[in-house]
Amino acid sequence: MTTLVFGHKSPDTDATGSAIIWAWYLEHTGTPAEPRVLGIPNGEALFVLEHWGFEMPPVLDTLPEGTKVVVVDTNNPAELPEGIGKADIRAIIDHHKLAGGLETRGPIEVTIRPLASTATLMYQLMDGHGGHAPRGIKGLILSCILSDTLEFRSPTTTETDRRIAGLLARDLDIDIPAYAAAMFAAKSDVSALSDAELLRVDAKEYSVDGLRLRISVLETTSPAAVLDRAPGLVAAMPAVAAEEGADLVLLFVIDILREEAVLLTPDALTRGIAEKSFGVSATGDRVTLPGIMSRKKQIVPMLKVN
């Protein structure tokens, strides 16, 4: 039976690329495997796939009971397909905190390491096989690292991420600043997305003080293109929250170049969250958070409702 490899819903570059990378590695080492995605990847991920000559993996619509799967770039059941509890999970490869809630049929391989990118971890797990991987696979690993580290600007960046990215860039003869700029330009072009789609591009669910929050993060080199749409985005938030089973949507616009975040604060509740979480005075419809770049390390751990 073929093993399906997939990451989280609202797939970004790391979730999309890591599924392809690990499916290749499983095939390379004798296990039939195929990548899948849980939705259409974001603009940056699609750019990366095209750049390195990959087709978008099929979208996983249903997950029949007993399907062999490897979960990458998440371990949170809320970010995985319905029926994941009845699948035959063979491994989890991730770089996020342990969420809990997944039940497996038996003992499995679980590897979670404090690295900026799942692809970095996969390169380590390949134990030398990554060095003679096809050029496209190496390109995906490099792209995932640059995406999740925001070209090493993110506080999640480790020396391991830097070292492996540098090694791959030299091997591929890639100029990191130029290539990363092209990736971020693709990520920043959101003109074709509706307000509701924009809120779903990179969103994850968390429970904070009993409130179900959907945390949307938009990383961009052109924050004005998003912030100019603030009225429409705010108007779309209640419907998106209701459709996703959340109580509230929080939108953080990450300015990659200025290395700061802007949080939309359209009501008293979100202004209160901003003040309690980040120690700022929130009086208008948005608040700037200098130095905030990472949802995983700087946003979610700080969130307070009460």
N, C-alpha and C positions, 0 to 999 in steps of 0.2 A: 504494500500500500504506500502511495506517495505521501510524504510528510509536507504539510503546508506550513509556510513560515510567514508570519505577519506581525506588524506592530500595532500601534494604537489607532483609534478613530481620529479623524482630522489629520491625516498623515502628512508629516513634514519630511524634510530631506533625510533625517536620521532614521525615521521609522520606515520610509520607503526604501532607502538605500540599504539599510541593514537587512531587510527581508531578502533582497536580491543577493547580497553578499553571503549571508549564511546559507541560503538555498544552494548557491554555487559551491560553497565549502562542503556541505553535506553530500552533494553529487560527486564532488572531487574525491571525497573519502569513502564513497561506496553506498551512500544512502539516497535513494530517489527522493527528490524534494523539489518544490515549486514555490515561488514567492506569491504573495497576495497583498492587496491593500484594502483597508477598511474605509473606502471613500476615495474621491479624487484628490490626489496630492496637491499641495500648494504650488504657486508659480515657480518658486525656486527649485523645488523638487523636480518639476517637469522640465525645467531648463537643464538641470543636472543630468537627468535621464537622456535627454536628446544630445547633450554635449558628449556623453560617453557612449552613445550608440545603443541605448536600451529602450525597449518598448515599456510602456507602463504595465505593471503586473495586473492581472485581472482583479476586479473588485470582488471581494468575498461577500456574496449575498446571503448565503445560508451555510450553516455549519452542522452537517449531519452528525448524529451521535456516533462516537467512536472514532472520529477522524483524528489521525495523528497530526499533531501540531507542535511547532516551536514558537513561543511568544518572545518577541524582541522589543526593546525600547519601552517596555511598560510591564508592570505586574499588577495593575489595578483593574479589577473586574469591570468597573464602570467604563473603562476605555476599550473594552473588548466586546466581541460580538455576542449576541444572545445565543445561549447554548454552549458557551465556553466551559461551563461546569460539567457537561456531558462529553466533551471532547477528550481524546487521549493525549494530554499534554506531556510531551517528552522532555522539554527543557524550557527554561526561562533565562534570557540573557538581557540584562538591564543595567542602567546606571542611575535609577531613581530610588527613593526610599521605599522600603517594604510597605506595601499598602495593606496586605492581608485580604483574605476572602476567597482566594482560589483554592479549590480542592482537586487533588489529582488521584488517579487510580492506583498509583503506587509511588515508590521513591523515584525522584527525577533529578536531573542536573539543574541546579539553580546557581547562576553566577551573577552577582550584583557587586559592582565595584565603583568607588567614588571617582569616576572619570567624567569628562565633559560630554563624551559621545559614546553611544553603544558600539559604533564602528571601531573606535579605539580598542575597546575591550575585545571585540571579535578578532582584531589583528593579533592581540596577545594570545587568544585561545587557539589561533591557527598554528601556533608553535612552529613558525618558519614557512608554512605553506603560503602565507601572504606574500612572501618575497618573490615567489614565482607564479603568483596569480596573474590572470590576464590583465592587460592594461586597463580595460574598462572597470574591472573590480577594484584595482588599485585607485583609479580615479574616483569611484564611489566612496571608498574609505576616506580619501582626502577630503572630498566634498562634505561628507557627514561631519567630519571634525571641524572644518572651517565654518559650517553652518551653526553647529551647536556651541562653538566657542565665540561666534561672531568675530572671526579672524583674531582669536586670542584676546579679545576685549572682555569677555565674560569672566566673572569671578569663579566660575566653575572650571576654568581652564587649568590643567595640570601640566607639569613638565613632560609627563608621558604623552599627552595629547600633542604638545609642541614637537616633541622628538619624532613621533611617528609621522606627523604631518610633514615635517621637514624632510624626513627620509623619503617619503613618497613623492613629494614635490621635486626633489632632486632626481629621483628615478624617472619621473614622468616629464622632466624638463618643463615644469609649470612655474610661472611667476605667481606666487601666492597673492600679493596685493591686487594684481590685475584680474586674476581669476575670481578672487573673492568679491571684488567690486562688481563683476558681471553677475555673480550669483545674487548679490544683494539688490542689484538693479531689477532682476527678475522677481525677487521677493517683494520689492517695493511697488511694482506695477499692479495696483488693485482696481484699476479703472473699469474692468469688465465685471467686477463682483458687485452684487446688490449689498445693501446695508446688512441684511440678515446673513448673507453668505460671508461677509467680511467678519462678522462676529463669530463665525464658526470655523474660520480658516485655521486657527491655532488655539483651540479652547480645551480646557481640562476641568474636570469636576472635583470639588473638594467640599468637605463638611467642616465648617468652622463655627464653634459655639452654637451648634444646633441648626445653623443656617446652611442650606445647600447652595454653594456658590459655583458659578461657571466662570472660570478665570480665562478671559480672552487676552492673548498677547499678540501684538502686531509689531514685528521687528522690521524697521524700515530706514532707508537713508533719505526718505522724503516724507517726514512726519506731517508736513502741512497738507499733503494730499489726503491723509486720513482725517486729520483734525478739522479740516474744512467741511467734512461730512458729519461733524458731531451731532447736529440736530437730527439727522436721519438715523444715525446709529443709536442715539438715545431713544428715539421713537420705536425702533425695532427691538430694543432689549426686552420688554415684557413678553412679547410673543415668542422670542427665542428661548427665554427662560422657561416659559410654560411648555413649549414643545419638547424641551430637553429635560423636563422634570426638575428644574432648579428654582430656587427662590429669587435669585438675583444674578445678573450678569455684571461683572466688573471688567472694564476694558482698559488695558495698559498699552500705550503706544510707546515702543522702545525706539529711541533715536540712536541708531548704531554709531553715528559719527560723533555726536555730542555726549554719548555715554550717559543718558538719562532717560527716565520714563515720564510720560504724562498720563495721569489717571483721570478719566472723566468722572466728575462728581455732580451729577444732575439733580440729586435730591439729598435730603437730610441724612438718610441712612448711609449712602455711599460717602458723604462728607464725614460722618461720624467714624466710619471704618477707616478712612484715610487718616484722620487725626489720631485715633487709638493705635493704629498699626504702624504709622511712620513718623509720628510726632510732629506733624505739620499743621499749619492753620489752613483749613479748607473753607473758604467763604464763597468761592465762585463755582463755575461749572466744570472746572478742571484744576488740577494741582500738579506741579512739576516736582519730580523726585530725583534729585541729582544722584548719579552713581548707580541707580537701580537698573540692572541689565538682565537679571536672571529670575525667572518665575520660581524655579526649583530652589534656589539658594537664598534669594533676597526678598521675594514677594510672599510666597505661601507660608514660610516659617514665621513671618512677621504678622500675618493677618489676625486681627481681633475684631469681634463684633460687639462684645459686651465690655 
